[in-house]
């Protein structure tokens, strides 16, 4: 990594923090980036990971002379910190986090920490589904329009490392609920909440209300100069808004009703109205097709008009955008069978969106993985109308069989991507679609959803 330090939009290193102990839990992309920024700001930095640290991250920490440990947490080192930056993947129930809470040590996210050292305009995007696509599309539009913009958060290079080494005027941040949980003073200038559906409920005491509360933290420090963009068709979002007041300017989007401000559909025209700005684009010209992607495009379009970008630039970018890997990614057509990689669908609602755009009675669906408290009832009607067979890919498939055995004649179990692809290929016929959209996390058989998607693609190409 380049260690450039000519940063015009940063504050200077905090002299009062020089030599103060700052500990980072987790040595992934966000943790290592936070370690670099903390070292740059004069802290005495120690990185601790309870698992093994990837070689590339160890090499970076060694290059920067940052102390670290792996496969353990040394309490005497960690509990001496004035502040701790926690990886989003570490749950509150972890023993070391409990010890820090008991001691009263502040525990924050990498986003919270990095936000102290940049004056850039922050566009924060969250939601149960669509946040990666919407963040990528928003970044694509802004960058192509000539803005000096970075992309970070739950996507791309660490926000903290970019703050330490770049000088962006704007950041598009994909923000997960886990990141939001450890954000306190961080201010999002343009906040986007796409939707709220059950996800990660194992981290929220299996209560949707707790998860929804986490999502709304994206608005917690907004002022009258800021914007909150939200889906007016999402019941849980509207329910959460009834319980809150907002200082930011509200800009909703809908495909069900006409709105005076925000975005809506006027026949085949996507229409956006923000104060003193108007935009229209025919939805058939959008690069991203399907109902869920109209919502994503609306959200990105509103951000673009808040920033007063030219309509021609927005239309061009919305028309030539290519979606991120593992999100409804076309892999190949083999013997007239279409293979789609939607490995990023780690919850039921994501799979619902994927099935919604598929042809009736033509789908062989690959499901399964680590069940996070899924309610599969949401999929029942689409399974009945569109799915001819289900291939389970996971170590525990009983709940999938229980949910769909009355609706689908054929449900088979497999224990690898290669087995799943072979089974799906044998069950499909010309004109069918094999859809990997697991509705579950990937950690039983794979490193992550990317690994799952990559193995799926490799198996398809080996048919």
Secondary structure, DSSP 8 states (H G I E B T S, - for coil): -------TTS----GGGTT-EEEEE--SHHHHHHHHHHHHTT-EEEEEESS---HHHHHHHHHTT-EEEES---HHHHTT-SEEEE-TTS-TTSHHHHHHHHHT-EEE-HHHHHHTT---EEEEEE-SSSHHHHHHHHHHHHHHTT--EEEEESSSS-HHHHHHH---SEEEEE--HHHHHT-SS---SEEEE----S-SGGGTTT-HHHHHHHHHGGGTT--TTSEEEEETT-HHHHHHHHT----SEEEEE-SSS--SSEEEEETTEEEEEETTEEEEEEGGG-SS-SHHHHHHHHHHHHHHHHTT--HHHHHHHHHH----TTSSEEEEEETTEEEEE-TT--SHHHHHHHHHTS-TT-EEEEE-SB-SS--GGGGHHHHHHHEEEEEEESS--HHHHHHHTTT-SEEEEESSHHHHHHHHHHH--TT-EEEE--SSBSTTTSSSHHHHHHHHHHHHHT-
